[in-house]
């Protein structure tokens, strides 16, 4: 008997789905257990180093002994042990836990780690603290201006230790840390993408775009559109000494050449369609500098690059582009096209007045290149000396 091909196709899809779901579930469980372990180890190290119970070089000696006891062990270098301590100290004021009953570890014998100056005793009850059940890990306390809600807790457990370490090293505010944790968990950001968003100050920039969305986009989509754009974009992959002296096409060329990095600046919901996108109206042709599609708001996004200061007349040209895109390019199920003027600088008062007579959704944002990184961004970069000093603390 010959089976129909569709039968095999259905079976393959079902098995593939089950395999992928199983792998995802297993990976998520492993991550939770590792975070639990690292939090407990971080607590143990913090309590013994901050009160000077351990002498200088203890963490290095412990790491070295661990490598000898467990050959091939990874993730427990001295610097990583210090990151575990930072992980605990960063969240201990917000997250608390009920230690696992020490009775569960009655059979655990005392383990002695020999250091140069002393012996470090690890008792069964302490071992219990370092093996906290992830389901008992946290009870919720309230932040001064925000709550560590259950959905935040779920996101917290989905984020890898590497992501947590980068957030702790570069961000000081608990609210801001939770913001980046949520972005990593929901958008599956790589460590590199996370670092870029922190450097570009996404926390402060998101939703700050000068726009006319309130009167041009319906409420169900309006908030999504506002949160999809920033007021300023850090294009640190563009190395131009004086952007005011070059043609917009040179800036466009460098963006297209580094399109992956530009999409990283825009956000994960953007898909690149093309540059110098041709629009034919009657006998005339017009070209959109950059055209994208945003999956979250289901809209085409036209970007017009300007090397200098914003001028009110730019909106008239963009309005024309959006009308043509809605007429000839937009699909029936998609929302109205959105236009973004990306320029070097702008006067928000002029932008506000210029928007008043336009019915197409538009926004005006600015950009900074690598050669003009401003002071607020410099303060967001990791201070290597300070980081090394932090890691070398006992």
N, C-alpha and C positions, 0 to 999 in steps of 0.2 A: 504494500500500500504506500502510495506517495503522499507525503505530508505537504500541505500548502505552505509556500514560503512565508506567508503572513503569520503562520503559527510559530515558526522559528523566530521571526522578527519580534513578536510579542514576548516570547520566552526570553530572548536576549535582553530586551529592555527591562523586563521584570527582574532578572538576575543581576544585571548591571546596576540597577537602582538599589537593590538590596545590598550589594557589595559596597557601593559608594556610601550608602547610609551607615553601614556597619563600620566602615573605616572612619567616617566623620565622628560617629558616636565614640569610638575607641580613642581617637585623637583628643576629643574634647575631655573625656574622662581622665586620660593621662595628664593633660594640661592642668586640670583641676587638682589632681593629686600632687603634681610637681609644685604648683603654687602653694599648696598647703604645706608641703615639706619645707620649701624655701622660706615661707613666712615663719614657721616654727624654728628653723635653724637661725634665721635672722634675729629672732627674739632672744634665743640662747646666746648668740654672739654679742648682741647689744648689751644684755644684762651683765655679761662678764668683762666686756671691754670698757664700757662707759663708767663702771664703778671701780676700774683699775684692778679687778680681781686677777686679770691676766697681765703678764708683763709685756714689754715691747717685743714684737716679732712673733707673738703667739699665733696669730692667724696664718702667717707664712709657714710656721712649723706644723700646724694642724693640716694645712693643705698638702704639704710635702709628705706627711705621715699617711694621709688618706691615699695619696697616689701609690705609696709603697704597699699599703694594706690591700688596695683594690687596683691592681695594674690595669691600665687602659681606662680608668675612670675619667669621665669628662664632665665639665661644668662646675668643678669644685676647686678652681684655682683660687689663689689668695684674693685676687681682684673680684672674682665672682662671689666669694664668701662675704666680701665687703658690700657687694651689691645686694646680697640677701639681707644684710644688716640694714642697709638703706631702705630696702623694700619694707621691712618691718617698721622701721622708724617713721617712714613716710605715712603709713596708714594706721599705726597703732592708736593714734588719738581718735580715730574714726571707727575702726574695726576692732571688735573684741571677740573673744571666743571662750567656750567652755572646754577646758582641757580634757582629753580622753582619760578615762579612769585609769589610774596607775596600776590597778589590779590586773588590767589586761596585759601588763608587761611584767608580771611577777617572776616569770622565768628568765627575764633579761638579766644577765650578769653585769656587774660594773665593768665599764670599759675605760681603760686608762690611756690617754694620749700623752706621750712623753714629749716635753718641750725642753728647750735648752735650760730654762731657769726654774721650771716647776712642773708638777703633774696636774693635768686637768681632769677632774673626775666627772663622769657622765653617769648620773644615777638613773634608775629605771623611771622614776617619776618625770625626770627631765626628758628622757627619751620619749615618754608619752606626750609631752608638750610638743615635741618635734614631729610627731606623727598624728597631728590633729586631723580628725575626720572632717572632710571638706563640708559635710552637711551640718557640722557644728562649729564651723570656722568663725562665722561672723554673726554678731547681733547688731542691729542697726542703731546708730546714734545719729543725732541731727547735726548738720553743719550749721555754721553761723548764718549763712544766707541760702543754703540749698540742702536738700535732703539726699542722703545716700539710699535711694529707694531700691526695692527688690529688682527692678529692671536694670538698675545700675550694677547691682550685685551680680546678676547674670552676665552682664557684659564684662565685668571685672574678671570673672572666672574664664571667659573665652579668650582673653588676651594673653599672649605668650609672655614669659619672663623677660625676654629681650625687649619687647615693646614696653613693658612696665619700667624696665631700667632706663630706657631712653626718655620716657615721660618724666620720671622722677628726677633725672639728671638735668633736664632742661626746663621744667615747669615747676613753679613753687606753689601756686594756688590749688587747693583741693578741688574747687569747682572747675578750674581749667583742666586739671588732670582728668577728671571724670568726663569732660567734654571729649578729650582726645581718646580716652579709653572707649567711649561709645562709638566714635568714628571708626576706630580700628576694628571693633567687634562687628559693626553693621556693614562696613564697606570692605572688610578683609584687606586692609591696607598693609603693605609690606613695611618693614622697618625704614627703608629708604623713603617711601612716600610719607610716612609719619614724620620723619625728620624734616622733610620739605615743608609740610603743613605747619609744624611748630616754628620753623625758621620764618615762614611767611606770615606768621601770627594769625592763623585761620580763626582762632578763638575770638579775636577782636574784630576781624574783618568780615566774617560771615554775616550776611544780611544787611550790610551797611551801604550797599550800592545806592547812588543817587538814581532814582527811577520814577516813572509815572505809573507803576503797576497797580496802584490803588484804584485808579479810575479806568484802566484799560484791560485788566485781567479779572475774571470772575473769582469770588472768594475761595471756592474749593481748590483752585490752582494757584491763587495769588501768593499764599504763604510759601508754597513750594518754590515758586519762582524767585521770591525774595531771598530765600535761603540758598539758592543755587548760584548766586553771584556775590562777588566781593567788591569792595570799594577800591582796592588797590591790589595789583598782582605783581609778585616778585618774579621777574624774568631773569634769574641769575645765570641763565645759560647764554644770554646775549652779551657779548663782550664788545661794546662800542664805547669809545672814549667820550664822544659827544653826540648823543642821539639827535640833538637838535640840528646837527650839520649833515645828517644823512637822509636819504630819501626813504619814504615809508616802505618802498619795495625791498630795501635792504633789511629792514626790521622783519618784514613779512618772510623774506627768504630764510632768515635765521630761525624764525618760529617754525616754518615748515620743515626745515632741516632738523629741528629738534622737536618734532611734533609730539612725541611721547612725553617729553618734559613739559610742554605747553599744556597738554591734557592733564598732567599731574597738577599744574597750577590751577586749571579750571575746575577740575573735580572728576571723579570716576564716572559720573553719569553722562559725560559728554562723549560723543562719537564724531570723529572727523569726516567730513564729506569732501571738502576740497578748498583750494585757494583760487582766487581770480575766477570765481564761479560766474559763468555767463548768464545774463538775463536779457532776453530780447523783447523789446516793447516797440511794436511797429517796425520802423526801419532803423531804430537805434539799438545799440547794445550797451549794456552796463555790466560792471564786474564787481562782485562782492569780494572783498579782500580775503576773508576766511568764513567758511560756512560749516556749522556743526549741527548735530541733533542731540537734544537732551532727552534721555529716556524717562527721567523722573517726571518732567512736566510735559512730555510728548510734544515738543515744539522745535522747529528749526530755529537756530540762533545764528544771526549774521553779525560778524564783527568787522568794524571799520577801523583801521589803524591810522592814527594821527601822531606825527612826531612832535608837535608843539602843544600849545594851549587850546583848550576846548573853545569852539566858536559856535554860536547859535545856529548858523546856517548848515552845520553838519547834520542836524536833525532832519532837515528837509530832504536831503539826499537819502538818509537812512529810511525815512518814511516811504520814499519811492521804492526802495529795495524791498521793504516788508510787504508793500501792496503787491508787487510782482511775485514775490515768493508765495504769498497766500493764494494768488490767482493761478499760478502756473506750476508750482512745485509742491506745495503742502498737500498731504493726503486728506481725504474727507474725515478720517477719524482723529486727526491731529489737531492740536490747539493752535491758536494764532502764532505766527512767527514773532520772535523777539529780536530786537536790535541792540547791540552794545557798541558804543563809541569808546575805543580804548586809546587814550591820549596821554601825553606827558604830564599835564597839569590841568586843573579846572577850578573855576570859581563856583561854588555851590549855589550861590544866589542867582547867578546868571543861568545856571543849569535849571534851577527851579522855575524861573520865568520862561525859559525857552520851551519847557515841556507843556505849558498850559494849553496850547492850541493844537496839540497832536493827540490823535486817538489810537495810534499804534503803540504797543508796549516797547519802551526803550529805556536804556540806562546808560550812564556815563561813568566809566572807571578810569583809573590812572595806572601806570606801570612804572616799575623801577628796574634798571638793568644792573648787571654785576658791578659796574664801575661806580655806581651811585647808591650803594647800600647805606640806608640812613641809620642814625644812631639807635632808634628803637629796635631795629632788626639786629644790630650788632650786639645789643644786650641780650638778645635771645640765643646767640650762638654759644656753644659750649666753651667755657673758659678752661683750656687744657690744664693750666697751672692749678686752678682751683679744684678741678676734677681729680687731678693727681694727688693733691693735698688731702682731698676727701677720702680717696681710696687708700692712702697711706696712714690714715688715722688708726689708732688702736682703740 
